[in-house]
C-alpha cells in the first residue's frame, strides 16, 4: 500500500506532521506498509463480510421508512498511547462524578443554584428536567449509571470534551464488535502489539446493574427494556442482553402490581424484576406519569421506582445534564462539587441565552457550529462555514425565537486518521465516544467507539448521517518494550 502521498491538513492520529508515524502507531504503520494493495483490500472486504455475518447494523429513518444498514467499518484502526489514555480516563471519571452530583443536587437541595453557580432560569426552561424526580434518592446516589462522553482532538493535539450523553447513550456494542472484526483481520498484530482489551464491558455493565438491586443478598433479576425492533439501536439492545445473560423485554412484558413491585410475565407466572436497564426515553417510560398513550413503557413504573422497589438505569431525569447548554457549566460543576480543576477541557461554548454570547454568535454565525440544546445524532445543527445564506438566516430566526435552546462552539479542525479508499489511504475526520459506568466506583472503557466521517472533508461522524467506525487501540508502549 502506497503511503508516501498520505497527508492531513490537521492533527493526525497515526502520523506526525513530518510524515513519520507516532511511536504508538509505528508497528501498525510498518505492518500496513508491508501489505500490498490487493492484500489490504481483501482484508477490508473480509471485515465488511464479517460485519454482515455478525449482523452489525443500525437503523436509519429516511423518508418515512426504517432502513437497516451495516455500519461502515474502516479496517485501519485508530491508535492512542496508554499514557495519554490514563490522563483522559482520569478526566472522564472526574467529569461523570461531578455530573452525578449535579443531577442529585438539582433534584434535591439545589445548592449549586442557591450559590449562584448555575442559573435557575436554565433549569426552569430545561426540556429534560423531570419534576416527578424531585426528592428521589436512587441507589448509591447515582443517576447516570451509563455515560457516553464525546471527545474531539483539535489541530494542536488537545483533546476536548464535546458533549455528554446521559439519557440513553448508545454505541458500545459497536466498540466491542469492531474489536472482534479487527482481531479477525489483523491477528498478527494482536500477537505482537500490546493492545489493551475492551471485551469486559458486558461483565462490567452487569455488575453495575446488579449493584443497584433493592433485594440485597439475592441473585438479582435484571432485564433490558427496549422500545422494540424498529429502534435504531435494537442491534445493541439484543447484543447487550445476550452478552449479560439477561432478558430482553418490551413494555407489555412487564407490569407493576398493587405492592408497587415490578414483575415480568413468564410462562411460569410473574417473576419480580429488581433492575431495569431501560433504553426507552423518559417521556415514554410510564403512561401513568408521562405520555398517557405510550405503549413502550410500563404503567406504574415511576411509582415502583420512587418506592425503591425497582432500580432504573439510567435513572429518570438524568437527562437534565444531557443538555448542550448545561454542558458549558461542567467545568464549574467540577470546581464546585469536587474542589478540583478540570482535567479534560470543554470545547469553548457560547450560550445564546446570555445576551453577550448571543450577540457574538449572531455576528460570527458563519464561523461557528450552532447546536440545539437537546437534539442528538448530529441533527438540527448548523455548521457555519458550510452553510448557505438561507440556512444561516433560518438559524438567526430560531435563535431569536428561543435563545435558551441554542448554543454555539468554534468550528474545530478535528483530528483525522486514514481510511482505506480505492485510491489508497485518505484522511478523514473523527471523534471518540468512551463509555463510563458509575456504581459507587467508576469504570471507563479502554478507549471507546471511534466514529469517522466517511466523506472527505465532512465533520459529521454520526452513523445516522453516513458516518462509519474504526477500532480504537490503546497501545502500551512501556509493556511492549
N, C-alpha and C positions, 0 to 999 in steps of 0.2 A: 504494500500500500504506500502510495507516494504522499509523504507528509511535508515535503520541502516547501510547498506553496501554502501551507495552512497558516492563516493569520487571523487574529481577532482585534477588533478596534477598542476593546476594553480588557479588563482583567480576565484571564482565562484560568479555569480550574486545573488544567493539565500542563499548560505551557507558560513559561515566563515570557516577558516582552522580547527577550533576545532569541526566542525560538527553542530554548532548551527546556526539557521537562522539569517540573518541580520535583524535589527529591522523593516525595511520597509517591509520585506517579512514574518514576523512572523505569521500574520493572515493567509496568503496564505498557508504557510507550515503546520501550525496546522490543517487547513481545509483538505489539501491533505492527511495528516497522518490519519485523521479520516475516510477517504474513503477506502473501500475495493478494492481489485484488480479488481474485476468484475465491480464495480461501476465506477471506473476511466476509465477502458477500454471502458465501454459503453458511457461515456462522450466523449472520443476520437472518437469513432465511430459516435456519434451524430455530432461532429464537422466536421468530414470528409463528412458526408452526407449533412450537411448544406452548406459546400463549393461547393459540386457538384450541389446542387439545385440552389445556388446563381450564379453559373457559374463562379467561381473564377478560371480562367485559365491563362496560359501563353503559348507561342508557343516556341517549341524547334526546331531548324533547325538541322536535323540529316539525313545524307546520302542522301542529295538532297531532303528531304521531310520536310514539315511543320507539326509538330505533336503538337496538343493541349493537354495539361496536366493540371490536377488540381494541384494548388500549394500546396505542402505538408504543413500541418499546425499542429504544435505540441500544444497540449492543455495546457501545463504548461507555464504560462506567465513569462516574464522577469520583474523584479521589480527594479525601481530606485527611491530613495527618492527625494522628491521635492526640498529640499535644494541643493542637488548636481546638480539637473537638472537646477536650476536657474543660477548657475555659467556656466554650459555648454551652456545654451541658450544665455547668455551674450557673450560667446566666439564665438558662431556662428554668432550673429549679427555683432560683430566686424570684423569677417573674411569676411563675404559677403560684408560688407560696403567697405572694402579695395579692394576686388576683383573687385567690380563695378567701383571704382575709377581707378584701374589699367587698366581695359578694355577701359574706356573712354580716359585715358591718351595715350595708345598706338595707338589709332585711332585719337588722337588729337596732342597735342604738344610734346608728348614723353619725358616729363621732367624726368621720372624715368630712362630713358636710357641716356639722356644728363648728368644726375648727377651720372652716372655710378653705379647705384644701381642694375639695371637689364641689363644683357649683350645684346647688339644689335644683336649679332650673333644668340642668341636663338630665337629672334623674326624673323629674316631673314629666318631661317630654320623651322619655325613653320608650321605644316600642317594645322592649323586652323586659321591662320591669313588671313583675307579677305581684300585685297587692296580696294575692292569695298565699304568698310565701312569707309574708311578714311574721316574725316571731318563731318561725320554724328553726330548729337546730338539728341538722342532719347528722348521721353517724360520723364520728371522728372530726366533726366540724368542717367537712369537705363538701363543697358544692360542685365544683368542676373536677370530676374524677378522671376524665379523659380530655386532654387539651392538645390541639394541633396548632402550633405556632409557626407562621410562615416567616422564613428568613431569606434575605437577599443580600448579595455582596455588591458593593459599588465598585467603580473603576479603580479606586485607590486600594482595594483589597479589604475594606472594612465590612464586617458582617453586621447587618442591621435586622432588628425585628420589624416586620412589615405589618403584621396583624396577628391577633389571637383568635382562634376558633374554639369556642367553649360551649356551644349549643349541642351540635351533633357532628363533631369533626369526623371526616371520612378520609380514606386513602391508605390506611395502614396495611390492608390486605395486599395492595399493590406493591408496597415496600417489600413484604415477605415473598410474594410471588416473583418479583423481579430478581431477588436473590436466588431463588430456585432455578430460574431460567439462566441466570449468569453462570451458575455452577455447572449447568449442562453444557454451556457454550465454551467456557474457559476453565475446564477442570485443572489444567496445568498450572494456571496462575494461583488457584486456591491451594495448591500443594506447595508452592514456592514463596508465596507472599503472605504476610501476617495480616489478614483481613478480619476485623472483628465481626462476630456473628450477630444476626438480628432475629433468629428463629425462636427466641424465648418469649416473644411478645405475647402470644396467646396464653401461656402459663402465667405471665406477669399480670395480664388482664384478669384472668380467672381469680388469682389471689387478691387482686384489688377489689373485685366484686364480692368475693367471699368474706372479706373483712368487714363488709357493711351489713351482714346478716343480723337481723334482730334476735334470732334464736341462737344464742351462744352455746357452744358445746355440742351442737348437732351439725351434721353434714348439710350445708345449705342447698336449697333448691333455687337454682339460678336459671333465668330464661332471657332470651334476646327478643325484644319486641320489635317487629319490622312492620312498616306500612304495607308491605307486600311486594309481589313480583314486578310491579311497574315502577318501583322506586329506582332511582339512578344508581344507588349503592347496594342493590339487592345481592349482587355477587358477594360483596363484602359481608353482608349480614349472614349469608349462608356459610361462607368460609370461616368466619369467627365462631359461629355457633358450633360448627363441626369440629373446629380445632380445639375449642374449650370443652367439648363434650356436654353442651347444654342444649336445651330445647329451643328451637326457633319457632316463635309463636306470632300470631296476629291478634288484633283486638278481640275478636269473638272467641278466641281460645281461653280467655281469662274472664273472671268475674270477681267482684267484691261482695262478700256476704254481710249479713247483719252484724257479725262480730268485727267488722272493719278489716278483716284479713283478705288477702288476695289469693284466689285459687285458680289452678289450671284444670281445664276439663281433660280427662284422660279416659281411656277405655276401662280403667279400674275404678273410676269415680274421681271426685275432686281431690286435687293434691295442692297443699298450701305452697305458695311461692314466697320466697324470702327476699330475693333480689331481682330487679328487672333492669337489664341493660337496654335502655329504650333508644330506639332510633326513629322515634316519632316526635315531631315538633310539639312544643308546649301546647299550642292552641288546639291541637287535635288529640291531646292526651286523655282528656276526661270530659265527656259531653255534659256531665253534671256541673262542671265549673267553667269550662271554656266553650268551644264551639258546640252548640247543642245538637247539631246534626252529624257530628263526626262519627264515623264507623271505624276509624283507625285505632282509637284508644279504648279505654275501659271505664265504664261508668263507676264512679266512686273511688277511683284510684288516688285522687288527691286526698280524699278523706282517709284512706288507708295509710298513705304516706305521712300525713300530718299526725296521725295517731301513733306512728312509729312501728306499724305492723308490717310494712314492706319498705325496702330501700330502693331508691331510683337513682340510676346513674346515666347521664349526668342529672343532678337534681333539677327539678323545675325551677325556673327563674335564674339559672346560671347564665343565661344569655344576656343578662343585664350588663355583663362585662364583655360580651361578644358584640361590640359596637365600635365602629371605626372612629367615633368621636371620643368615646371613653378610652380607647387605645392611647390617645395622646396624653392621658394622665397617668399611665402606668409608671413612668419614672418617679412621679411624685408619690404614688402609692408605695413604691419600694422604699423611698426615703421615710415616708410617714409611718408605715407599719413595721418595717424591719430596721430602720436606722442605718441603712447601707446605701452606697452609691450603686446605680445600675451597672451590671457587668456588660449586658448587651444594650447598645444604644438603640433608641427608636429611630425610624426614619422620620426626619423633621415633618411636622404636620401643622396645617393651618385650619382652624375651626371657623366655619362660616357663621356660627352663632356669635362669634366675637366680632364686633364692628371693625376693629383694626385689621384682623385677619381677613375678614370678608372683603374689605376694600383692596387688600393686597391680592387676594385670589381673583377678584373681578378684573383687576388691572393686568395681572400676569397669567390669566387663564390659559392662554395659548402655549404657555411653557410648563404647565402643571398637569398632574393626574388628579382628576376630581372624582371622588367616590361618594356614593350614598352610604349612610351610616350602617344599614343592616342588610344590604344585598350581599350575595356570595357568588362564587363561580365566575367572577370577572364580569358579571352583568351590571348594566346600569352605570358604568363609569365612563369618563371622558379622558382620553389621552391627548392632551392639548396639542403637542407638536404634530400629531397625525390626524387631527380633527378638521372637519370642514367648517367654513364660516357659519353655516346653518346650524351645525351641531353645537358650536360654541355659543351661538345666540340662544339656542334652546336651554343650554345649561345655565346661562346667565339668568334666564327667566325662572328656572327651577330653584336656583339659589335664592333669588329674591323672594319667591313664594314661601319657601320653607328652609331658611338658613340652618336650622338645627340639624337637618337631615344630611348636610353635606360637609365634607372636609376635603382638603387638598394636600398633596405631597409633591415634592420635586420629581421630575422625570429622571429617575436614576439611569445611569448607563450600566444595566445589570451585567453581572459576570456571564461568561459563556463557557461552553465546553463543546468539543467536536461531536457531531453526529455523522453517521455514515450516509452518504448520498451516492447516486450513480456516478457522480463526477469526483468522488473522493470525499475526504473529511471536510466538513464545513462548520463554522462556528454558529452556535445558537444560544440564545439567552435562556437562563434557567433560574429556579428558586429552590428552596428546600423546606419541607414540612416535617420536622421531628414530632414525635408524639410523646406526651408526658402523662404519666399515671400518678395520681395522688391518693394516698390511703393512710395518711399519717406521715410515712416516709414518702419520698418522691422518686419515681423511676423514669429515666429518659431513654428512649430508643437509641441504639448505636447508629447515629446518622439519621436517616429518615427517608421520606419519599422525595426524590429529586424529580421535579416536573420541568419539562423542557418545551420551549416553543418550537414546533417542527418547521414553521415557516420562517424563512430568512428575514431577519430584522424585526420580527414580531416580539412584543414584550408580554403578550398574553400566553400564559403557560397552562391554563386550565384545560382539563381533558374535554370539558363540555364545549370548548371553543377551538378544538383542533390540536391541543397540546398533547405531548407524549410523556414518557417517563424513562428514567435511567436507574440502574442500580447505583447505590451510594456506598463507596468503600471507605471505611475508616481504617487507615493503614498505620500499624505500629512500627515505626522505623527503628526504635530502640530495641525492641524484641527481635526484629528481623536481622539486626546487625550482630 
